Amino acid sequence: QGYITSSQRAAAEAQRIVFNPQATDINQTAPHFALMVKQELIDKYGEQKIANSGFTVKTTIDLSDQHYAENVVKTQVTNLRFNKVTNGAAVALDPKTGEILALVGSHDWFDENNGKINMVLHARQPGSSFKPIVYTRALERRLITPATVLDDKPIKYPDGYEPMDYDRKFRGDVLVRRALANSLNIPAVHVLEKVGIPDTLDFAKELGITTLKGPSSYGLSLVLGAGEVPLLQMTDAYATFANNGTRITPTTIIEIKDKKGGIVYTHKPETKNVLSADVAFLISSILSDNTARAEEFGNALTLSRPAAVKTGTTNDYKDALTIGYTPSLVVGVWVGNNDNKPMDSIAGSLGAAPIWRQMMEHMLAGTTIEQFTPSGGIIKLTICKERGLRLRTATSSALNEFFLPGTTPTKYCDENLTPTPSLSPTQSPTNTPAPQDTPTPTPTSIPPSIPTDTPIPTTPLNLTITP
């Protein structure tokens, strides 16, 4: 058109065009957590109001703990990549306030295949980490005590369901403490028989679990984690155990101010008493018993302070979890694949436990070491570990155990007792797959404490574990 000269055209063509960065409303710090904060605001005020209000929001997150958790999860997933592991997630709660202190929804937000889905909120099978919920209900209803004898013997139900322990072994009579601490499957199925599926589902709902279906959808494999539950809800359930039976709804927000600096919202914890402090102590006592679980887990779950913990591994190694707590902190960890592809023999004690241990040690460093303390109602009694009965004299089988009032054994170990017949099948489970919890041997020693400045390197694993 003659408006510019040839030299002007050449200069324009040679000029590099620089575009402004694409606008985004996603916080690059803890993006999954930031989206949860946004959703909580929308739920409270509506999307239009929060878009125009100029709110300043004080959240619950501790950025130091958040950055550490992100690093630990990413490092572990990277180390397990040769074992067909592509993702991981973790969440830390203060059980006394419900505040979410750290939340890692995926190993890397920028992973186009696995990063954008928040696996803390995505429902997955929890494996044997569901067992404490069933055992707790049985303890509360006084259907069992920590010293109740359970069968770990072959059993086959009318519909063909035949639960097996992870190592395909049978231990005969085992006490509740030993059965739960070592995650034995057959005794757990018998406990669910005592409690019943409907009551278990009702109790899980009281603990904050909302994703489970009706009783007709599950069989006895429910106790092994056949129902799908988000990691946040499982961790919240354990927080109730840590908080002496009082559940506090998790939150991401502490305070909201308007654009003029006025306070429009201050978080007040929503509390509900779900079970007695005595029952909460009993389950915490079992889950924190390093000696009892050493039979199968060694010291893979041992910290430098008392901590209650349970692993979970689903069928075909599709999910690996570890959830555990002290009275002031609860951490839940998941490792797996978004597309449900099996990992290569990665159990909860191998995949998720290292993350759990590092997060717990880091977040608790420098704090007072707390004990799980029984209330005045708990009765301590010396029993024999073979039969769970009273002892007249000290023996090598002596074991200190705790009981609720009215549940202490009345007979003695040296009495002749009529053998108790094995539990007969009373329920016909559906054909729900039965997850298997597979502890894995670990080194026999660990340092007394884990450095808190950097994650512990984990050697890539390529193991084969007998189902």
C-alpha positions as CSV (number, residue, x, y, z in Angstrom):
1,Q,0.0,0.0,0.0
2,G,3.0,2.3,0.1
3,Y,2.7,3.3,3.8
4,I,6.2,1.8,4.7
5,T,9.4,1.4,2.9
6,S,11.2,-1.9,2.2
7,S,13.7,-1.2,4.9
8,Q,10.9,-0.6,7.4
9,R,9.3,-3.9,6.4
10,A,12.5,-5.8,6.9
11,A,13.0,-4.2,10.3
12,A,9.5,-5.1,11.4
13,E,9.9,-8.7,10.2
14,A,13.1,-9.0,12.2
15,Q,11.6,-7.7,15.4
16,R,10.9,-10.3,18.0
17,I,7.4,-10.2,19.5
18,V,7.2,-10.6,23.2
19,F,3.8,-11.7,24.6
20,N,2.6,-10.9,28.2
21,P,2.3,-14.0,30.4
22,Q,-1.0,-15.9,30.2
23,A,-3.2,-14.8,33.1
24,T,-4.0,-17.6,35.6
25,D,-5.9,-17.8,38.8
26,I,-4.0,-20.9,40.0
27,N,-1.6,-20.3,42.9
28,Q,1.8,-21.7,42.0
29,T,2.4,-22.4,45.7
30,A,0.4,-25.4,46.8
31,P,-2.0,-25.3,43.8
32,H,-4.2,-28.1,45.0
33,F,-4.6,-26.5,48.4
34,A,-5.3,-23.1,46.8
35,L,-8.1,-24.6,44.7
36,M,-9.6,-26.1,47.9
37,V,-9.5,-22.7,49.6
38,K,-11.3,-21.2,46.6
39,Q,-13.9,-23.9,46.7
40,E,-14.4,-23.4,50.4
41,L,-15.0,-19.7,49.8
42,I,-17.5,-20.5,47.0
43,D,-19.3,-22.9,49.2
44,K,-19.6,-20.1,51.9
45,Y,-20.4,-17.0,49.8
46,G,-21.0,-18.0,46.2
47,E,-18.7,-17.4,43.2
48,Q,-20.0,-14.0,42.2
49,K,-19.4,-12.5,45.7
50,I,-15.9,-13.8,46.1
51,A,-15.0,-12.5,42.6
52,N,-15.9,-9.0,43.6
53,S,-15.3,-8.8,47.3
54,G,-11.6,-8.3,47.6
55,F,-11.3,-10.8,50.4
56,T,-8.0,-11.4,52.1
57,V,-7.9,-14.9,53.3
58,K,-5.7,-16.3,56.1
59,T,-5.3,-20.0,55.5
60,T,-4.2,-23.0,57.7
61,I,-1.2,-24.0,55.6
62,D,2.3,-23.9,57.0
63,L,4.5,-23.1,54.0
64,S,7.6,-24.6,55.5
65,D,5.9,-27.9,56.1
66,Q,4.2,-27.6,52.7
67,H,7.5,-27.2,50.8
68,Y,9.0,-30.1,52.7
69,A,6.1,-32.3,52.0
70,E,6.1,-31.5,48.3
71,N,9.8,-32.3,48.1
72,V,9.4,-35.6,50.0
73,V,6.5,-36.8,47.9
74,K,8.2,-35.9,44.6
75,T,11.5,-37.5,45.7
76,Q,9.8,-40.8,46.7
77,V,7.7,-41.0,43.5
78,T,10.9,-40.4,41.4
79,N,12.7,-43.1,43.3
80,L,9.9,-45.6,42.7
81,R,9.5,-44.9,39.0
82,F,11.2,-48.2,38.2
83,N,8.5,-49.9,40.2
84,K,5.7,-48.5,38.0
85,V,4.8,-45.7,40.4
86,T,3.8,-42.4,38.8
87,N,2.1,-40.4,41.6
88,G,1.8,-39.7,45.3
89,A,-0.2,-37.5,47.7
90,A,-0.1,-36.5,51.3
91,V,-2.0,-34.4,53.8
92,A,-1.3,-33.3,57.4
93,L,-3.9,-32.2,59.9
94,D,-3.9,-30.8,63.4
95,P,-6.4,-33.2,65.0
96,K,-7.2,-30.6,67.8
97,T,-8.3,-27.9,65.4
98,G,-9.0,-29.6,62.0
99,E,-6.6,-27.3,60.3
100,I,-4.9,-28.6,57.2
101,L,-1.2,-27.9,57.7
102,A,0.1,-29.3,54.4
103,L,-1.5,-30.8,51.4
104,V,0.2,-32.4,48.3
105,G,-2.4,-33.4,45.8
106,S,0.1,-34.9,43.3
107,H,3.8,-35.4,43.0
108,D,4.0,-32.5,40.4
109,W,1.3,-30.1,39.4
110,F,3.0,-29.6,36.0
111,D,2.8,-33.4,35.2
112,E,0.2,-33.3,32.4
113,N,-0.7,-36.9,32.9
114,N,-0.9,-37.1,36.7
115,G,-0.5,-33.6,38.2
116,K,-3.8,-31.8,38.0
117,I,-6.0,-34.4,39.8
118,N,-6.0,-33.8,43.6
119,M,-5.5,-37.4,44.9
120,V,-6.1,-36.2,48.4
121,L,-9.7,-35.7,47.4
122,H,-10.0,-38.6,44.9
123,A,-11.6,-41.7,46.3
124,R,-9.5,-44.8,46.2
125,Q,-9.5,-48.2,48.1
126,P,-7.7,-47.7,51.4
127,G,-6.7,-51.3,51.9
128,S,-6.0,-52.4,55.4
129,S,-5.9,-48.9,56.7
130,F,-9.7,-49.3,57.0
131,K,-9.3,-52.1,59.6
132,P,-8.9,-49.8,62.6
133,I,-12.4,-48.3,61.9
134,V,-14.0,-51.8,62.2
135,Y,-11.9,-52.8,65.3
136,T,-12.7,-49.5,67.0
137,R,-16.5,-50.1,66.5
138,A,-16.1,-53.6,67.9
139,L,-14.2,-52.2,71.0
140,E,-16.8,-49.5,71.5
141,R,-19.6,-52.0,71.5
142,R,-17.6,-54.3,73.8
143,L,-17.7,-57.1,71.2
144,I,-14.0,-57.5,71.7
145,T,-11.1,-56.4,73.9
146,P,-7.5,-56.0,73.0
147,A,-7.0,-59.5,74.5
148,T,-9.9,-61.3,72.7
149,V,-8.8,-64.5,71.0
150,L,-9.5,-64.4,67.2
151,D,-9.2,-67.2,64.7
152,D,-6.4,-67.0,62.1
153,K,-7.4,-70.3,60.5
154,P,-8.6,-71.4,57.0
155,I,-12.3,-70.5,56.4
156,K,-14.5,-70.5,53.3
157,Y,-17.9,-68.8,53.1
158,P,-20.9,-70.2,51.3
159,D,-20.5,-67.9,48.3
160,G,-16.9,-69.0,47.8
161,Y,-15.2,-66.1,49.5
162,E,-12.0,-67.4,51.1
163,P,-10.0,-64.7,52.9
164,M,-6.2,-65.2,53.2
165,D,-3.5,-63.4,55.0
166,Y,-0.9,-61.7,52.9
167,D,1.7,-64.4,53.5
168,R,-0.7,-67.3,53.0
169,K,0.1,-68.6,56.5
170,F,-2.2,-69.4,59.4
171,R,-1.3,-68.6,63.0
172,G,-4.2,-70.3,64.8
173,D,-5.5,-68.3,67.8
174,V,-4.2,-64.7,68.0
175,L,-5.1,-61.9,70.3
176,V,-6.7,-58.7,68.9
177,R,-3.6,-56.6,69.6
178,R,-1.4,-59.0,67.6
179,A,-4.0,-59.4,64.8
180,L,-4.4,-55.7,64.2
181,A,-0.8,-54.6,64.8
182,N,0.4,-57.1,62.2
183,S,-2.6,-56.5,59.8
184,L,-3.8,-60.1,59.7
185,N,-6.7,-60.4,57.3
186,I,-8.7,-63.4,58.5
187,P,-9.1,-62.2,62.1
188,A,-10.2,-58.8,60.7
189,V,-12.9,-60.5,58.7
190,H,-14.2,-62.2,61.9
191,V,-14.3,-58.8,63.6
192,L,-16.4,-57.4,60.8
193,E,-18.7,-60.5,61.2
194,K,-19.2,-59.4,64.9
195,V,-19.9,-55.8,64.1
196,G,-21.9,-56.2,60.9
197,I,-21.6,-54.3,57.6
198,P,-24.5,-51.8,58.2
199,D,-23.1,-50.7,61.6
200,T,-19.6,-50.4,60.2
201,L,-20.9,-48.1,57.4
202,D,-22.8,-46.0,59.9
203,F,-19.7,-45.6,62.1
204,A,-17.5,-44.7,59.1
205,K,-20.0,-42.0,58.3
206,E,-19.8,-40.6,61.9
207,L,-16.0,-40.4,61.4
208,G,-16.5,-38.2,58.3
209,I,-16.4,-40.8,55.5
210,T,-19.1,-40.0,53.0
211,T,-18.2,-41.9,49.8
212,L,-19.2,-45.4,50.9
213,K,-22.3,-47.0,49.4
214,G,-25.1,-49.0,51.1
215,P,-24.6,-52.3,52.9
216,S,-25.8,-54.3,49.8
217,S,-22.7,-53.1,47.9
218,Y,-20.2,-54.7,50.1
219,G,-19.2,-58.1,51.6
220,L,-16.8,-59.1,54.3
221,S,-13.9,-57.7,52.2
222,L,-15.1,-54.3,53.3
223,V,-12.8,-54.6,56.3
224,L,-9.8,-55.1,54.0
225,G,-10.6,-51.8,52.2
226,A,-12.9,-52.8,49.4
227,G,-14.8,-49.5,49.6
228,E,-13.4,-46.3,48.0
229,V,-12.6,-43.4,50.4
230,P,-10.6,-40.2,49.7
231,L,-7.3,-39.9,51.6
232,L,-8.5,-36.7,53.3
233,Q,-11.5,-38.5,54.8
234,M,-9.4,-41.5,55.9
235,T,-6.9,-39.1,57.6
236,D,-9.8,-37.2,59.2
237,A,-11.1,-40.5,60.7
238,Y,-7.7,-41.2,62.2
239,A,-7.6,-37.6,63.5
240,T,-10.7,-38.5,65.6
241,F,-8.7,-41.3,67.2
242,A,-5.9,-38.8,67.9
243,N,-8.3,-36.3,69.4
244,N,-9.7,-38.7,72.1
245,G,-12.8,-39.5,70.1
246,T,-13.9,-36.0,69.1
247,R,-14.1,-35.3,65.4
248,I,-13.3,-31.8,64.1
249,T,-14.3,-31.1,60.5
250,P,-11.1,-30.2,58.4
251,T,-10.7,-26.7,57.2
252,T,-8.4,-24.7,54.9
253,I,-9.4,-21.2,56.3
254,I,-8.7,-19.5,59.6
255,E,-9.9,-15.9,58.9
256,I,-11.4,-13.8,56.1
257,K,-11.1,-10.0,55.9
258,D,-12.9,-7.6,53.4
259,K,-11.1,-5.1,51.3
260,K,-11.4,-2.5,54.1
261,G,-9.7,-4.8,56.6
262,G,-12.8,-5.8,58.5
263,I,-13.1,-9.3,59.7
264,V,-16.0,-11.1,58.0
265,Y,-15.3,-14.6,59.1
266,T,-13.3,-16.4,61.9
267,H,-13.2,-20.1,61.8
268,K,-14.8,-21.9,64.7
269,P,-14.1,-25.7,64.7
270,E,-17.1,-27.9,64.1
271,T,-16.8,-30.7,66.7
272,K,-18.7,-33.9,67.3
273,N,-18.0,-36.6,69.9
274,V,-17.9,-39.8,68.0
275,L,-16.5,-42.3,70.6
276,S,-15.3,-42.3,74.1
277,A,-11.8,-41.2,75.1
278,D,-11.3,-44.7,76.6
279,V,-12.0,-46.4,73.2
280,A,-9.8,-43.9,71.4
281,F,-7.0,-44.7,73.8
282,L,-7.3,-48.5,73.2
283,I,-7.0,-48.2,69.4
284,S,-4.2,-45.7,69.7
285,S,-2.4,-48.1,72.1
286,I,-2.6,-51.0,69.6
287,L,-1.6,-48.9,66.6
288,S,1.4,-47.4,68.5
289,D,2.7,-50.7,69.8
290,N,6.1,-51.0,68.1
291,T,6.8,-54.3,69.8
292,A,3.5,-55.9,68.7
293,R,3.8,-55.0,65.0
294,A,7.5,-55.9,64.8
295,E,6.6,-59.5,63.9
296,E,5.6,-58.4,60.4
297,F,6.7,-54.7,59.9
298,G,10.0,-54.7,61.8
299,N,10.8,-51.0,62.4
300,A,9.5,-49.7,59.1
301,L,6.8,-47.7,61.0
302,T,8.9,-46.7,64.1
303,L,9.5,-43.0,64.8
304,S,11.7,-41.3,67.4
305,R,8.6,-40.8,69.5
306,P,5.4,-42.7,70.1
307,A,3.0,-42.7,67.1
308,A,0.0,-44.7,66.1
309,V,0.1,-45.9,62.5
310,K,-1.5,-48.3,60.0
311,T,-0.6,-49.2,56.4
312,G,-2.9,-50.2,53.6
313,T,-2.2,-52.0,50.3
314,T,-4.9,-52.9,47.9
315,N,-5.3,-55.9,45.6
316,D,-2.7,-56.1,42.9
317,Y,-0.8,-53.2,44.5
318,K,-3.0,-50.5,42.9
319,D,-2.8,-48.3,46.0
320,A,-0.4,-48.0,48.9
321,L,-1.2,-46.0,52.0
322,T,0.2,-45.1,55.4
323,I,-1.8,-43.1,57.9
324,G,-0.6,-42.3,61.4
325,Y,-0.7,-39.8,64.3
326,T,0.4,-38.4,67.6
327,P,-2.0,-36.5,69.8
328,S,-1.0,-33.3,67.9
329,L,-0.5,-34.3,64.3
330,V,-1.9,-36.8,61.8
331,V,-0.4,-37.5,58.4
332,G,-1.9,-39.5,55.6
333,V,0.0,-40.6,52.5
334,W,-1.0,-42.4,49.3
335,V,1.2,-43.7,46.5
336,G,0.0,-45.3,43.2
337,N,-1.2,-44.5,39.7
338,N,-4.1,-42.3,38.7
339,D,-5.2,-44.8,36.1
340,N,-5.4,-47.7,38.6
341,K,-2.5,-49.6,37.0
342,P,-0.8,-51.9,39.5
343,M,2.6,-51.0,40.9
344,D,5.4,-53.4,40.9
345,S,5.1,-55.0,44.4
346,I,4.9,-51.7,46.3
347,A,3.1,-52.1,49.6
348,G,2.1,-49.4,52.0
349,S,5.2,-50.0,54.2
350,L,7.5,-49.6,51.2
351,G,5.8,-46.8,49.1
352,A,3.9,-44.6,51.5
353,A,5.6,-45.2,54.9
354,P,8.9,-43.4,54.1
355,I,7.0,-40.3,53.2
356,W,4.9,-40.6,56.4
357,R,8.0,-41.0,58.6
358,Q,9.8,-38.1,57.1
359,M,6.8,-35.7,57.3
360,M,6.1,-36.7,60.9
361,E,9.7,-36.3,62.0
362,H,10.1,-33.0,60.3
363,M,6.8,-31.5,61.5
364,L,7.2,-32.7,65.1
365,A,10.9,-31.7,65.4
366,G,11.5,-29.6,68.5
367,T,8.1,-30.2,69.9
368,T,7.3,-32.0,73.2
369,I,7.1,-35.7,72.9
370,E,3.6,-36.8,73.8
371,Q,2.3,-40.1,75.0
372,F,-1.1,-41.8,74.5
373,T,-2.3,-41.6,78.1
374,P,-5.2,-43.7,79.4
375,S,-8.0,-42.0,81.3
376,G,-9.1,-43.0,84.7
377,G,-11.6,-45.5,83.4
378,I,-9.0,-47.7,81.7
379,I,-8.0,-50.8,83.6
380,K,-4.4,-52.2,83.2
381,L,-4.0,-55.9,83.8
382,T,-1.3,-58.5,83.3
383,I,-2.4,-61.4,81.0
384,C,-0.8,-64.3,79.2
385,K,-0.2,-63.6,75.5
386,E,-1.4,-67.0,74.3
387,R,-4.9,-67.0,75.8
388,G,-5.6,-63.4,76.9
389,L,-6.5,-64.4,80.4
390,R,-5.4,-63.4,83.9
391,L,-2.0,-64.5,85.3
392,R,-1.6,-65.8,88.8
393,T,2.2,-65.7,88.8
394,A,4.8,-64.0,86.6
395,T,5.7,-66.0,83.5
396,S,7.6,-65.4,80.2
397,S,4.3,-65.1,78.4
398,A,3.2,-62.1,80.6
399,L,1.7,-59.1,78.7
400,N,0.3,-55.9,80.1
401,E,-3.0,-55.1,78.5
402,F,-5.7,-52.4,78.8
403,F,-9.4,-52.9,79.2
404,L,-12.6,-51.0,79.4
405,P,-14.5,-51.3,82.7
406,G,-16.5,-54.5,82.8
407,T,-14.5,-56.2,80.1
408,T,-11.6,-57.7,82.0
409,P,-11.1,-61.5,81.8
410,T,-12.5,-63.4,84.7
411,K,-10.6,-66.7,84.2
412,Y,-6.9,-67.5,84.6
413,C,-4.4,-68.8,82.1
414,D,-3.8,-72.0,84.0
415,E,-7.4,-73.1,84.1
416,N,-8.6,-75.8,81.7
417,L,-11.0,-74.2,79.2
418,T,-13.4,-75.8,76.8
419,P,-12.1,-74.9,73.3
420,T,-14.1,-72.2,71.6
421,P,-15.4,-73.4,68.2
422,S,-14.4,-71.3,65.2
423,L,-16.7,-68.6,64.1
424,S,-19.2,-69.9,61.6
425,P,-19.9,-67.7,58.5
426,T,-23.0,-65.6,59.2
427,Q,-22.9,-63.3,56.2
428,S,-22.7,-63.8,52.5
429,P,-20.4,-61.2,51.1
430,T,-20.7,-59.9,47.5
431,N,-18.0,-60.5,45.0
432,T,-16.1,-57.4,46.0
433,P,-12.3,-57.8,45.4
434,A,-10.5,-58.5,48.6
435,P,-7.5,-56.1,49.0
436,Q,-4.4,-57.6,50.6
437,D,-2.2,-55.7,53.0
438,T,1.4,-56.8,52.4
439,P,4.0,-55.7,54.9
440,T,7.6,-55.9,53.7
441,P,10.7,-56.7,55.8
442,T,12.8,-53.7,56.5
443,P,16.3,-53.1,57.8
444,T,16.8,-54.0,61.5
445,S,18.0,-50.6,62.6
446,I,17.2,-47.0,61.9
447,P,18.7,-43.8,63.2
448,P,17.0,-42.5,66.4
449,S,15.8,-39.5,64.5
450,I,15.5,-38.4,60.9
451,P,17.2,-35.2,59.7
452,T,14.6,-32.5,59.3
453,D,16.3,-30.3,56.7
454,T,16.3,-32.6,53.7
455,P,14.3,-35.8,52.7
456,I,16.0,-39.1,53.2
457,P,17.1,-40.5,49.9
458,T,15.4,-43.7,49.0
459,T,17.0,-46.3,46.8
460,P,14.8,-47.3,43.8
461,L,13.2,-50.7,44.5
462,N,12.7,-53.6,42.2
463,L,11.3,-56.3,44.5
464,T,9.1,-59.3,44.1
465,I,6.8,-60.0,47.0
466,T,4.9,-63.2,47.4
467,P,1.2,-62.3,47.5
